[in-house]
Amino acid sequence: LQVDKVDVSIGLVGVTVGVDNFTIPQILDRGWLRKAHVQIYLVDWALLNSDTVIFDGFVTGSIGYNQGTLTLEVNNSLDKLNAQFPKKIYTETCSHNLYEIGIFTCNVPKASFKVTGTVTSSADKFTITSSTFVFSAYASGWWLGGKILLTSGANSGVEKSIIKHLDGSIGTITAFPDIIAPAATFDVYPGCNKTGIICESKFNNFPNFFGFELIPKPEQLYGV
């Protein structure tokens, strides 16, 4: 049996997950099923040790939960072959993923740039106010494009991307699943705009910069 996509429906009425007893909607809000690995087996119930994998894939499509039924759109593992190649392209900005460690990567150690802090207040599920974000501590835009991971409270373990950095607060690109309570703790990591200037001045990492800052403009190539 060979298929490209499978829609899986699972009845999960009253089921909770983990020591915190998260409900299925809470799990979905946290994005914990995104890219989940799914295998489907053909089992001989008379001989339970005898089984055959008939599908292997990842949750990369839609996810829903309605009246106790969880639905997952699972795509075959071979779907990864549709990824755009080459990933390394000729561009002015760096092609590396920030904090990726390995051969021919960014190689900035994430732990070295981690800053811990405490939530002072939050006007909504997108905004966090803290002394960590005042410009006197870190310059304007320092956290832009970075990540914030809450380490206590109702949102513990949830990480979001930072899209805004104001004097004393940051804003995330998507909402946290629960109210962000004062005194909740967090780990936060600065972002990178992928330019050589920021790579050098912010991360001291220009030897690993993989961009081409001096690409001639068309008028330079074809003009007089």
Residue, then its C-alpha position, 0 to 999 in steps of 0.5 A: l500500500q503506497v499513498d501520499k496523504v492520510d487523514v487520521s481521525i481519533g476519538l479522544v473524549g476526556v483524554t488529557v496529556g502529561v503530568d499537567n493534564f493538558t486537554i487536547p485543545q491546549i495541546l493544539d494551542r501549543g502546537w505540539l502536534r505540528k510535524a508529529h511523526v505518524q506510523i500506521y501498522l497492519v497488525d495480525w491480532a492473532l499474532l501481535n508481534s507480527d506487524t507491517v508498517i503500511f504508512d509513515g509520515f508527518v503531520t504537515g497539513s491541517i489539524g482539527y478537533n471537534q466534538g471529541t474527535l482529533t483529525l490530522e492531515v498526515n503527509n508521506s515522508l517522501d513529501k520532504l523530497n519536494a523541499q526547494f533545492p538548493k537551500k543555499i542560494y546567492t543572496e545578499t543576506c545570510s542563508h544559515n539558520l540562526y543558532e544552528i550548530g554543525i559543519f557549514t552552519c551559523n555555529v552561534p552557540k544559543a546558550s551563550f545568548k540566552v537571557t532569563g527574565t520575569v514578566t512584569s505585566s501583559a496586556d494581552k496574549f501577545t505582549i510581555t512587559s519586563s525590565t529585560f526589554v528596556f532599551s537601557a538594558y538592550a538596544s532597540g531591536w535587539w530582540l526583534g526576530g528572536k525567540i521567547l520561551l516561557t519557563s513557568g506558569a500556564n504557558s510553561g514550555v511554549e516558545k514564540s517568535i518575537i516580531k516587535h521590540l519596544d522600550g520595555s516590552i516585546g510582541t510575539i507573532t502569534a498569541f500564547p495559548d493562556i493568559i501571561a501572568p505576572a511573575a512568570t519566568f522566561d528565557v529569551y534569545p536575540g534575533c538576527n536580520k541576516t546582514g553581515i553588519i549585524c552578524e559581526s557587531k551583534f554575534n561576532n560571527f562574520p567568519n561564518f556569514f554566508g551571504f554576498e553583500l556586494i552583489p552588483k545591481p542590474e544597472q551596474l552590470y548592464g549600464v554604462 
